[in-house]
Amino acid sequence: MKSRWNEDEAAAWGDDLGLLTYASRLLGSDPSLVLHGGGNSSVKVVERDVFGDPVDVLHVKGSGWDMATIERAGFAPLRLGRVARLADLDELSDARMANELKAASLDAGAPAPSVESILHATLPYSFVLHTHADAVLALTNTPGGRDHVREVFGGSLVVVPYVMPGFVLAKLCAELFPAERHEGTVGMVLLNHGLFTFADDARTAYENHVELVARALAYVEAAGGPPTAATAPAPGPTSHDDLVAVADLRRDISAAAGQAMVLRCCGGDGARRFAARPDLESASQVGPATPDHVLRTKRVPLVGRDVGAYVAAYEAYVERNRARLGDRRLVPVDPAPRVVVDPRLGVLAAGRRVADAVIADDVYEHTTWVIERAVELGGYASVAEPDIFDVEYWELEQAKLARQPAPAALSGRVAVITGAASGIGLACARALLAEGAAVVGVDRAGGVDEVAGGPAYTGVRGDVTDGATAVAAVEAAVRAYGGVDLLVLNAGTFPPSAPVATLDPAVWGAAMDVNARAALLALAAAHPFLCRAPGGGRVVVVGSRNVAAPGMGAAAYSASKAALTQLARVAALEWASDGVRVNVVHPDAVFDTGLWSDEVIAQRAASYGLSPEQYRTRNLLGTEVSSADVAALVLALCGPAFARTTGAQVPIDGGSDRVV
């Protein structure tokens, strides 16, 4: 933990707001200090208003901005005097506070200011920086937290007991800080919450912050790491049965949440080691490292796999604390766990979107670090259950829930697509990602790793005719996202044209391998997980118009696609009782795929006595069918419009007079 301040870099940021942005980014880029939108920062400056009059302005981090990537526009400019005066009030509701802060803004287009704006305004320093540093939380989240802080920092920090963030905290700090501040004061610790540092220049505020965290880190590391008995990582899901158990768990969590959820197997050694702790039941059920983490991980994780028991316990927790809302209506938060700690499966993180699960994973990894170090300092302690409830059902958070838009159509769903590196497969991957699905793409081409999808996309490189590739793709889907809901069988090959009389049996066999046998392998690998998909599994097979209307010279291709279609029809018959629907799309002449080159198009056009241009639009509608068009149909077959359809064969060929 060392200063990364660079004077040349700092100079490029220019004025005080620029320096605040730079300091915020330095802190925000270290996940041991700031996680996913956490922390806040501010600077006090004098600016001119529209009349040219000087105005004392507080620029404070805006809601929705991450300190690691924040820009100047991410800070809300507030009238400093008006905001500071709010701390003089005897009481102020959360809704009224939010309105007052909005009213104090000098820019109608600025983001909503941090709920800690009043606290920032009352501190008599130009620059104020706040993080939830893991090392500081490991100190404070113990029965003797205040004593540990005093031992590490002496009297250089003002220590504030935990109270609800926002107005109540600002009010308390406005009273305690002036009374306890002295010339040697360099920061303020909020027990079970985090660290504030401040100065009249950005570098001092930043370097004081880093130095204080470094001292805390040295202290907690000197106390010892995790117990020796727990140093071996938990195995996590290693067998097929373990992966099936993950899919079962995801199905149960989705049912509790009332919608499909992704379930991410956390691979960090710390989280895996934590799952092997002999005191797991007690250590994991205390509470979050800092109360705002409840919004990401719930108050406690599920230990084991009994989702029903967790739901009952969560609902009882809500009932115990419901009266704290007074007359305010409660907007229900679903009772499904967001973190699961299982001695066999390790640590798993759930979310409505992949991004939510990634955040829960990150937050809980840091939580386990804090718990392990706090235990070595005398025991881990969180704030009381009612205080956690107050944050989880905070009026401002409840307002956000009420305003949430409906999730994307395939949010929480997991798809596996073969032949995903180009053409129809790539278009399907992009379409499914755009509708909220997580996607595992399979292809032998290197481009399968380059599909833009962030953590919601995983590429698996391999030959689809190798059964190990199908198994690897399905396992990747289960480990990264919890299961398989959608299987798109798209990988295919179009052999060189040849009449039946001279058709090479090896060409025939290769076409059957890629176009039919590979699909069988993928279906077999995916079936146990499709059966466990929340709301039922869906398979879409990319066939061909040649199934109904074969072309001369295309015996290997036509026969293999016909075999694929028959395979899909039988699967539809056999898997209906499992809640899995299987449908086929039959495209024709999709020329932006790898099956078609200019040479092949010219060859096929000549066999029909057509020019290449005529061949491209040789259908009843006189239109060209693109990969994106086929992907749109695949997307529809995966959606609710076809929820009661299986065994269907849907053409997308512009209309063929040989089929119609």
N, C-alpha and C positions, 0 to 999 in steps of 0.2 A: 504494500500500500504506500505508494510514493507519489509525489506531486508530478503531474504531467503538464504543468503550465509552461508554455513557450512564449516568450515575449514577442518574437516575430509573428507568430500566429495570432497572438492577442492584439497586436497593433493593427492587423488587417481587419479586425472587427470594428475598429473606430471608436465610437462614443460609448457612454456608460451602458446603454441598452445593448449595444453590440458585445461589450465585455460580459454582461450578464448572460447573454446567449452563449458565449464561449464557455464560461464557467459552468453553466447548466449542462452543456453538452459533455464536458469533461466528467462531471459527476454521473450524468445519465448513462454514459457509455459503459459504466461498471455495474454489472447486475448485482454485485454484493452490496451496492449502495441504493440502487433504484431499479424497480421492476415494473414494466408495463404500465406506464402512466403515473406511477407513484412519485412522491416527492413534489416539491414546489420551490420557487425562487422568485426574488423580486429586487427591484432597484427603485430608489426615490430620486427624482430629478426635477428640475424646474424647466417648464416649457411655456411657450406662448400660445394663448388661445386665439380664436378667430378675430378677436379685437386687438390682438397684440399685447394683451395683459399677461404678466407672469402668473403661472399656475403651478403649485406643488403637485406633482404627479407620481403616483405609485404604479409602476409597470409590474404586474404579477402574472405568473404562469396561468394560462387559460385552460379550461376544461377541455379534455380531448387531445391535448398535445403531450407528446412524450419528451422528457428532458434530453434523451439521447439524440433526438433529431429536431429539436425545437428551432424555429426561425424567429426573427423579430416579430413577425405577425402573430406568433403564438402567445404573446403577452398582452394582457388587457390593460389599457391605460385608465386609471381611476383617479378621481380627485382625492388626494391624500387626506386633506383635512376632514372631508365628509366621512370617509371610511374610518379614520381614527376615532372620530366622535362616537361612532356606533358602540365602541367599547365602554362608553360612559352610561349606556342604557342599563336599566335593571334587568330587562329581559327582551328577547327578540326571537321570534319563531324562525324556523329554517326558511319557510316560504317568504317571510318578510325580509329576512336577511338577503336572500337571493335577489329579491326585487330591489332592495336598497343598493346592493352592489351593482346591479344592472343600471340603476338610475345614476350612479356615480361615474359611469363610464363616459369617457370623452370621445368614444368612437362607437357608433351604433353597429358597425360591422365587426367589432372585436369579439373574440370568444368569451364565453361566460367565465368570469374570474374564479380562481381557486376559492374553496370554502374557508381557507386559512387567510384570506386577504386582510381581515381585520387584525389578526395577530401580526402579520407582516407590517401593517401600517403603524402599530403601536411600538414596535422595536426601534429605538433611536439610532439607527445605522442606515447608511445608504444601501448596502448590499446585504441581503438575507438569503441563506441557502438552507434547504431542509431535505433530509433523506431518511429512509428507513434502513439504515445500515445494519447488516446482519450481525456484525460484531458487537454493536451497541445493544441490539435487541437481546443477544445472548447474555449480556451483562444485566439488563434490566428485567428480563423475563425469568426471574428467580425470586424465591422468598426473601432473599436479602439483596434485592436489586439496588436499592438506594445505597446500601453500604458498599457494594461493589463499585458503584459509580464514584463514590467518595474516595475509595482506595486507589482507583486508577487515575482520577483526575484532580484529586484534592478539592480545593474550593474554587477551581477555575470555571466550573459550570453551575448554572442555576438549575436545580432539579425540580421538575413539576410532576405531581402525581397524575395518573391517567384520568382524563375526563373526556367527554364526547367532543370530537373535532367540531370546528365551526365557532359559533358565538360563545358557547360555554367555555371552551378552551381559551379563546382570545380574552375573555373577561378575566379568567383566572390568571393568565400570564400577565395581563395588564396590572394586576394587583401584586403578584409575587415578584416579577422581574425587577421593578424599580426598588423594591425593598431589599432584595438579596444581591443585586448587581454591585460590583466594585471595580476598581481599576484593573484587576487581574482577570475579570470575566471575559472569556473568549467564546462561550457558547451556552447552549441550554439543552438539557436532556428532558424529553417527555417520556416518562416511564411507560413501557409497553407500546411505544409509538415511534420515537425516532430522535434525531439530532438536529439542532439548529446551530449554525454559526453565522457570524455577521461581522461586518467591518465597513469602513468608509471607502475601501477600494476592493475591487473584485478579487484580485490575487490573494490578498490576506484572508478574505472570507473563505476562498476555496482551499488555500493551503492549511489554514486552521482546521478545516473540516477533515482533510485527508490525514493530518497529523493526529487528530483526536481519534479517528477511526483506527489508525495504525496502532495507537496505544491500547485501545480496546481489544484489537485483534491479538496483539502480543500477549495480553493478559489471559484471554480465554484459551488461546492455544497452549499457553504454559500450564493451564489447569488440566490438560489432557484431552485427547480426542475421544472417539467412540470407544465403548468397552471392548476389550480384547475378544471376548466371546462373540462379538457381533461383527468382526472384521471381514468375514467371508461373505461376499455378496449372495443374496438369495438367488436361486437358480432362474427365476422368472419362467415364462412359458417355454418349454423346450420340446415337449412331445406333441403329437397330434391331439391327444386327449386334453392337454393343457390349452391348446388353441381353441378347441371346441368349448372348453370351460370359459375362455374369454368371450367367445361369441354368445354363450348362454348369459353371461353376466351383462353384456351389452344389451341383449334383448330385454332383460329384467329392468335395467336402468332406463331404457327407452320407454318401457311401459309406465314406470313411475313418473317419468318426466312428461309423458303425454305426447311425445314426438320422438322421431329417430334421433339418436345421439351417436357421436363417435366416441370410441374408447381407446385411448393411446397407452401402449405399454411403455413405461418410462425406463429408459436405458441407463440413467446415471448410476454410477457405483454407490453414491451416497444414498439415493432413494432405495436401491436394491438392498443395501446393507441394513437400512432402517427396517425393512420388512422382516429381517431375520432377528431383530432384537428380542431377547427373552421377555422384556417388559413392554412389548409392543402395545398391548391392550391399554396399559395405564399411560404410557408416554404419548400415545397418539390421540388420546381423548381429552386433552386438557383445553385446547383452543388454539387459534391461529397465532402467529408470531406478532402480528399487529392487527387490530380489529378490522381495518379496511380489506384485509385479505379474505374475510368472510364472503365478500362478493365474488371471489374467484374460486374458493375451495370449500365453501360452507364452513360451519363452525368446527366440525370434526370430520375425519374421513370415515368411510365404511371399513371396518376391520373384518376380513373374511368375505363371504359372498351372499349373505342373507339380506338382499335388498329390501324385502318386505319388513324385516325387523328395523332396518334403518329408517324406512319411511314412517313407521309407527313412532319411532323415537323422535324423528324430526317434527312430526305433527304434534306430539306431546310438548315438545320444546316451544313451539309456536303458541299453543294454548296456555302454557305456563306464563308466557310473557305478553300475551295479546293485550292485556289491560294497560300496558305501558303506552299504547297508542292513543289512549283516551277516546275522544269522539272521532278520531280520524279513521277513515275506511282503510282496511288492510287489502292491498293488492297481493294476491297469493304468489309466493315464490314456489316453484315446483319442489317437491320433497326429495328428488333424486340426488344421490351423492355425486360430488364432483371429483372426489379422490377415493380410490379404493386401495387399501393396503392388505395384501394377502400373503401369508408366509410361503405359499407355493408359487403364486403368479407374480409376486413382487408388487410394485406400485403402479397403478393405472390411473389415468386422468380422463375425465369425461367432459364433453362439451356439446352444445348445440351445433357449433361449427368447429372445424379443425383448429382455427385460431384460438377459440375458447379453451379447448383441451390443451393446446400448447402452453397457454398462459397458466392454466391450473398446474400443469406439469412443472413449469419453471418456478412458480410460487411455492409449490410444495417441496421441491428440491431444496430451496433455500430455507424453508420452514424446518425440514429435518436437520439441516446443518445447525440451526439455532437451537433446536431441541437437544441435540446431542451435546453441544457445548454447554448449554445451561444445566443439563443433568450433571455434568462434571463439576459445575460450580455450586452444586447443592440442591438441584432440582429445577425442573421447568415449571413456570407459572405463566398463565395468560390472564387476561382480565376476566371479570365475572360474566357468567352467562347473560344476565340482563343487559350488560354493556355491549356484548356482541350482538344481541338481538336489536338493540337500538341502532346499530350501524347497518345491519342487514335490512331492517325495515325503516330506515331513515326516510323521512318525508321526501328529501330530494331524490333519493334512489327510487322510491316508490313512484315518483312523478316520471322518472326515466322509463320505468317498466311500463307504465300506462301509455307512454308515447311510442313504445317500440313498434316498428313496422312488422308485418307478417314475415316469417322466415322465407327464404327462397324455396322454390318448389321441391328441390331435392336436398335441402339442407339436412345434414346428419346422415345422408346416404353414402354408401361406399360402392364404387364401381371398379371392375377389372375389365380392361379392354385389350384384346390382342391385335397386333398389327397397328400399334398406336403411334408410330414414329412419323407417319405421313398419310396423305390421302384421307379416306373416310375415317380411319381410326383416329388420326390426329384431330379431324374436325369433330368427332364424337367426344374426344377428351376435352376439347375446348368448350363444347356446348354443355357438357355435364358439369364442368368446373364452374361455368358461368351461372348455372342454376343451383349452385351450392354444394354439389356432391364432392366427395373426396375421390380421387382417381388413382389407380395403379395401372400404368401403361406397360405393355409387354411388346417387345420387338427385338429382332436380331440386329437392327440398325442402331448405331450409336446415338442417333438423334432422339431415341426414346428417353434419354436422360435430360434432354434440353427443353422439354415442354414446360412452358411458363405456368406455374401453379403454386409456387411457394410450398409451404408444408402440406398443402392439400393435394399435392401430386407426388407420386413415387414412381420412378422408372425401374423396370426390371429388364435387363438385357439377356436374351437367350433365344434359342430355336424352339418354336412352338411345337415341333414334332418330337421334342424331348420331354418326356413326362416330368422330369425334374424341373423344367422351366415352369410348367403349369403349377406345380406344387409350390415353387418358390414365389410365384406371383400371388397366389392365394395366401400363403403365410405372410408375405409382406403386407398384404391388405389387413390381415388380422392383427399383426403386431403394431402397425401404424395407426389403424382406424377402428379395430375391434371386430371386423367381420366382412362379409360380402353381401351386398343387396342386389347389385346389378352386374350382369355378365354380358359383355358385348363381344360376340365371336366374329371378328372381322378379318383376321389374318387370312390371306389367300394368295394364290399364284395363278397366273394365266400362261400355260405352256405355249411354246411355238405352235403355230397352226400345222396340222398334218392330217391327211385322210386316214380313215380307219385301217385301210389295207396296209399302210406303211407306218402306222403309229408304233413308236418304240415303247415296249412294255415298261421300260425304266421311266419314261416320261409319264406314262399312265400312273405308275406307282408313286412317283413324286407328287403328282397332283392330288392323288388320294390321300397321301400322307399329310400334306399341308392343308388341303381344303376340307377334309373329313376326319381323318384320324386325330389330328391335332385338336379339333373341336371336342372329340370324345374325351381326350385327356383333360381338357380344361373343364368340361362339364363334370367329370368324375371328381376332380380336385375341389371344385367349388360347391358341389351339392350339399355336403354337411353344413356349410355356412349359409347357403341360400335358404335352406330349411329353417334357419334360425334368424333370418332377417326380420327386423321389426316391420310388421305390416305385410310381410311376404316378399319372396325373392322374385326377380325379373330377369329373364334371359332374352336378348335380342340377337338373332342370327342374321348375318349379312349373307344372303344367298345371291341369286342372279336371275335375270330374265331368261337366261339359257335353260333354267329348270323347266319352264313351260314351253319355251321356243328355242331349242338348241340351234346352233349355227354349224354349217359345214366346216370341217377342219377343226372343230372345237370339241371333239369327243371326250378327251381327258378332262377338260375344264367342265363341260356340261354334265358329265356323269358324276364327277366328284361333288359338284354343287347340288346335284339331285340327291346324292347320298347324304350330304350335309342336311338338306331339307327334310329327308325322311328321318334322320336322326333327331332333328328338332321336333318333328311331329310325335315321335315315340316318347321323347322326353316330356312333351306337353301332356300326353296321356298318363305317364307314370308319375309325374311330379305334381299334378293338380292337387292331390290329397295332401301334399306337403305345403300347399299355399304358394307354390312357385309357378309363375306363368311363363310360357315360352312362345315367342312369336318370331316371325321371319319377315325381313324386308327383301324385296327383289329389285335391286337397281339395275339399270342398263346404261352402258356407255357413259360412265362417269370418268371423263377424260383427264381430270386433274389428280389421278391416282397413279401409283407406281406400276399398275398393270398395263398402262398405256404409254407408249412412246410414239413419236411422230412416225417412225417406221412401221409400228404395229397398226396404227390408225390407217396409214396409206395402204397397207397390205389388206386389211379387212375391208376398207372402202372399195378397193379394186375387185375383191371377190363378189361384191354386190353391184359392180358397175357404176359406182358413185365416186365423186370427188371427196377428198377428206372433209371439206366444208359441208357438203351435203350429208356425209356420213354422221357428222357430229349432231345433226338435228333431224335424223331420219325417224321421227316419231309423229304421232298424230297431232300433237300440240306444236310441233316444229320448234321445240325448245331444247336447250342443253341442260342436263342435270349435273349439278356440282356435288362435291363432297359435303359441303355445308347443307345442301338440300337433304341429302341422305341422313346426315347427323340430326337435322331437325325432326325427321320422322322417327329416328331411333329415340330421341329425347321424348317425343310424344308417347311412344310405346312404353317408356319407363314411367310415365306420369299417370295422374289419376284418370285421364280420359279413357285409358285402356285397362283400368283396374279390373274389369270383368271380362277381359278378352284373353284367351290363350289358344294356341294352335293356329293362329291366323297367319296368312301369307299376304303381305301388302306390297303391291308393285309401286316402284317409283322410277318410271321409265319414260315419262312424257306421253304414255299411251302407245301400246304396240298393237298393230293390226294383226299380228300373229298370236297375240294373247287375248285381246278383247273379243 
